[in-house]
Amino acid sequence: MKPTRQRLVILALISTATLINYLDRSVMGVAKPELVKELHISPEVMGLIFSAFSWTYALAQIPGGYVLDRLGTRITYALSLGLWSAMTALHGLMTGVAGLVSARLALGLAEAPCFPANSRVLSTWFPQNERAKATGVYTVGEYIGLGLLIPVLGWLMAHYGWRSLFLIVGVIGVAFAFLFYRLYREPQDSAANQAEIDLIAAGGGFSGGTKPMDFSWANVRRLISTRQIAGASMGQFCSNSTLVFFLTWFPSYLADERGMSFIKSGWLVSLPYIGAALGVMLGGIVSDWLIRVTGSPTIGRKAPIITGLLMCASMVSANYLDSNNAVIAVMSLAFFGQGLAGLGWTLLSDVAPKEMMGLTAGLFNFFTNLAGIITPLVVGFVVGATGSFYGALAYIGLLGLIGTLAYLVVLGPVARVQLD
């Protein structure tokens, strides 16, 4: 019997949800130039507003992962998607800093289960030799959504104001939450035939499910103490700092430092995001190919990530370029590298203990999303103090080098952690 391809339907669902997720959290970056004019917000305060999202997003990762293990993917994902989209729409009704900070806090709290759930879906629905490509497909939604829709969002803001961006994107997300709940199922409850379920199980998927362990801080400490989880978390923190910069301050860097507007510059400002999308897709293809050729998950997962982090570090060279076209080229290379490094979630699905997939993913996302707290604040204070992005780009470049060392030195072999 030929295996069905129901897993591709599931992949389409989480790809669309991920696109909406990153569009929701990045709309603030597009709206920022007009928003700060209307509400008279300084760079330091804007850094605080950008950062507020990650305060609750990071803190909710561990409990969010535990809830995911208990309630399952379908209910957790649909609720999360609907709530975060409603919170996005709420941004458009705010009239001051306190309201915007509150909306960002609520958005971070609601989005917390998304990537732990994505990781769980990956381990449930895909054999190991397909996971990197699958990760590339759903992760590319982050960048395609930003790259192709930023000019559209710029046009909407120019014609209907910055508040319209939050309201439109929020309504779309709420509608998709209902569709996700209607369509998502676990493999054994889906339209997948037995041949596809056997294919998933033979490749290390958990089609039959695994009973989750009870939450305890002792289990959290055990996870942190493993070099696989610690090294991956450190490296992903550094990679995520580049992503956070592009989601928050990059539009302002182009507008304020380089004098490039979304309307006048057209699709040129989309090139870094498209570069990141290509990096994500290529990283998945190369990673799975390396595993097939070498038989080593360690080589297959680490090589693209390390290469990508070194590309992220190249961002600092934009400080020495006068040509806006050259700056766009450098930023495209750096964001392409961040796309390659996005394989960190695939690597996590390879090393996380079977009985603590949700908790491990939540813990991993907690540490990596500390970047969402720290990076916007650092950039905001640097820009406010110096009037320039020079130090901010140097900071991002340095983290690229630190992340490289984390994967080279701290992270050991890519093998599933076994807990007694």
N, C-alpha and C positions, 0 to 999 in steps of 0.2 A: 504494500500500500504506500502510495506517495504521500509524504508529509504535507499537511496543509500549511498555510503561511499566515496563520492568525496572529503570530507575533508581530507581523508588519503593521497590522491594524492597531495593535497596542502601542507600537513605536510611533505611529502617526498621532495617537492621542497625547502621549507625553511630549512629543515634539511641539505640538501646538500649544500645550499648556506651558511649556518652557518659554516659548516665544512670548506668550502673554505675560509670564512672570517677569522676564527681563524688560519688557516694554513698560510694565507698570512701575518698576523700580527706577527706570532711567528717564521717564517723562520729566521728572524734576530737573534733570540736567539740561534738557532742551528748553524748558520753560524759564530757567533761571535768569537769563538776561532781562526779560520783560518783567518777571516776577520781582526781582530786586529793585527795579525802577519804581514800580507801583507801591511796594511796601517799604522801600528805603532800608534795605538790609545790607550790612557790611560783609566783606569776605570772611571775617572770623565767624560771624553769626551764621553765614551761609554754610560754612564748614560744619558747624554744629548741627544745622538742619539736615545736611546730607548724612552726617554720622548717626543721627538719631535712629534711622532705620535699622542699623546693625546692632544697636544696643539690645533691643528686644529680639532681633533675629538670632543673634549669637546665644543669648541667654536661654532662648526657647528651644535650642537644638536638642539638648539631652532629654528634656521632658517630651518634646515633639517626637523624637525617635522612639521613646518608650510607648507613647500613645499609638504610633504607627504599628509597633509590634503587637499591641493589644487589639486595636480596632481593625487593622488590615488596611490595605492600600486603597480600596475603592471608596470607603467612607471618608477616610482621612484626607485623601487627595481632593475629593469633590468639595468637602467642607472648607478646606484650606483655600482652594481656588476661588470659591464664591466669596469668602470673607475678604481675601486680599483685594479682589477686584472692587468690592464695595468700598473698602478703605481708600483705594485709588480715587474713586469718584468723589469721596469726601474731601480730598485735597482741593478740589475746585471750588469748594464752598468757604474756604478759610480766608480770613481777613487780616491775620497777624502772625507773628513768629510763634506764639504759644500754640495756636491752632495748627500750624504747619508741623511743629515738632510733635504734637499729639498724634496727628495723622500719620507721620513717619513711624512713630513708635507702634501704632496699631498695624500698619502695613508690615513691619518687620515681624511682629508676633504672628500674624496670619500666614505669612509666607514660609515660616520656619520648617514645616514638614515637607516642602516640595522636593528638595534634592535628596534627602534621605529616602523619600518615596521613589524617586527616579532610580536610585541605586538599588532599591529593593526590587523594583520592576525588572531591572536589568538582570539581577541574579535569579529571579524567578522565571523569566520568559526566554532567556537567551543562553545557549551554550558558550563556554569561555571563548572559543575561537571566533565568535560573532560579536562579542560584547564591545570591543573597541569601536568597530564600525557603527554599532547601534548607538553607542555614546556619542560618536561624531555626528550622527544624524539628529539626535534630540538636542544636543548642545548647540548645533549650528543654528537652531532656532533663536538663541540669544542674539547672535550676531546678524543673521539675516533680517530679523525683526528690526534691529537698530539701524543697520546699514541702509536697507531699502525704505524704511519708514521715517527716518529722521527728516529727509526733505519734505515728506508729506506732513509730518508734524509741524515743521517750520512754516509751511504754507497755511495750515490750519491756524497756527498762532497768529500769523500776520493778518488773517482775515477775520478770525473769531475770538482772538484773545487767548491768553495762556490757560485760563480756566477750562476752556473747551477741551483741551488735550486730556485732562484727567477724567472728565465726565464721559467722553467718548470711549476711551480705552477701558474704563471701569465697567461700563455697561456691556461691552463685548465680552469681557471676562466672566461676568455673572452668567450670561447666557451659555457660555461654553462649559461652566461648572455643571449645569444640568445635563448637558450632552455627555460629559465625561462619566457621570454617575450612571447614566443609562447604558453606556457601551462597555465600560471596563469590567472584566472578570478575571479571576485566577485561571491558569491553564486548564485545570481539571474541571472547571465549571464553564468553560468557554466553548466556542465552536471548533477549537483545535481537535483534530483527530488523534487517535492513539499513537500513530507514527510520529506526529510532531511532538507530542508529549514525551515519547521515548527519546527522540533526538535531543530535546532540551535536557532531559535527565542524564543522558549519556555524556553530555558536555558539561556537567556540573551544575545545571540549573536545579532549582528546588521545587520541582513541579508538584511534589507531594506535600510540601510544607514542612517546616521544622518547628517544634514547640519552643517558644521564646523563653529565655531564662528570666526569672524575676529580677526587677531592678534593685541594685544596691550600689552604694558608693565604692564598695570593695571591688565590684566588677568594673567600675569606671577606672579605678586605680590600676587594675590588672591590664586593661586595654592601653592606658597611657604608657605603661611601663614596657610595652612591646616596641621594639625598634621599628617594626613595619608601620604601626599606627603613628608613632611619634615622628618618624622621618617624613612620612607622607603628609602629616599635618603641617609640619614646619615648611615643607616645600610648597604646599598648596597655599599657605598664608602669603608667601612671597609672590606666587603667580597671581593670586586673587587681588593683590595690591595693584597690579597693572590693570586688571579688569575693572576694579573699583574706580581708578582714575578715569578710565574711558567712559564709565557710566555716569560719573558725577562732574568732574572738573574739565574734561577734554573739550566739550563745546565752548566753555568759557575761555579756555586757553586759545582756541582758534579765534573767538570773537574779540577778546580783550588784548591778548598778547600779539596775535598775528593779524588782526583786523579782517578776519574772514567771516562773513555772515552766511547763514544757511541758504538764504534766498539768492544772494549774488554768486556764491561759490557753487551752487547746484550740487551735482552728484559727486564733486571732488571730495567733499567732506565725508562721503560715505565709504571711500576707498579703504580706510583702516578697518572698518567693521566688516567689509567684504573680505579683506585680507584675513581677518580672524576666522571668518566662516570657512575659508579655504584651509586654514591651518587646522581647524578642528576636523574637517573631513579627511585631509591628508594624514593627520596624526593617527586617526583610527585605522585607515587602510594600511599605513606603514607598520603600525604596531602589530596588527594581526598577521601581516606578511612576515615580519621578523620572527614571530612566534612559530609560524609554520616552517620557516627556513632553518632556524637555529634550535627549535625545540625548547627555548628558554624564555619563560614569561619575564624573567628579570631583564634580559636584554630588550625584549619586545616592548615592555612598558617604560623602562627607564630612558632608553636612548632618545625617543621623541620628546619626552618631557624635559630632559636636560638641554637638548638643542633649543627647545622653545624658550627656556628660562634665559639662556645666553642671548637670544634675540631680544627678549624683554629688556635686558641690560643695555642694549644699543640705543634705547630711547634718549639717553643723556646726550647723544651727539646732536640732537635737535637744538641744543643751546648754542651751537656754533654755526648754525646755518642761517643765511639771510633769505634764501628763496623759499616762498611758501610751498611751492611744488616739491622741493627737496624735503621740507619738513613733513609734508603729507606722505612722502615715500618712506621716510624713517619711521613715522608713526605706524604706517601700514606694515612694515617689517616687524616692529615691536609687537603689534597686536596679532599679527600672523603667528608669532612665537607664543603669545599667550594662548592662542587657539591650540597649538601643539601641546602645550603644558596642561590643557584642559583634560588630558587623559588621567589626571589624578583620581577622578571618580571611578574610572574603569579599574585602575590599580586597586582602589579601595574594595571594589566588588570581588577582586581576586584574593584579598588578604583578610577580610573581615570574618570573624567566627560565624558559623552558620546560625548558632542559637542567639546571636546578638547583632544581627544585621542592622536593625533600626537604631539601636543604641550606639553602635560603632559609627554609623553614618552621621548620627546626630552629634556625637563627640567630635568627629572629624570636621564637620561643618562649623561647629562652635569655634574651634581654633582657627580654621581658615578664614572665617568671617570676622575675626577680630580685625582683619585688614579693613573691613568696612567701617569699623569704628575709628581706627587709628589714621588711616590714609586721608580721608576727607578733612580731619582736623589738622593734620600736619600740613597738608597743602593749603588749607585756608589760612592758617597762622603764618606760613611762609610767604604767601602772596600778600597778606595784609601787612606784614612787617617790612617786606622788601619791595612790594609793588611789581614783582616779577615771578615767573614760574621757574626760574633757573634752578633754585634749590630744590623745588618740588620734583623736577625731572631727574636730578641727581639722586634723590631719595629713592625713586622708583627703580633707577638703574642699579643702585647698590643692592636692593632687595632681590633683583634678578640673580646676582652673583651669590648671595646667601642661600637662595633657594637651590641653586646648582649644587652647592656643597652639602645641603641637607639630603639630596637624593644620592649623591656620590658617597658620602661618608656615613650618615646616620642610618638611612634606610638599608636594610640588609636584603636578602633574597626575597623575591616576590613569591610568597607561598602563604597559603591560608593559615592564619593563627589558630592554634589548637589550645583550647582552655580545658582544664580538668573539670 
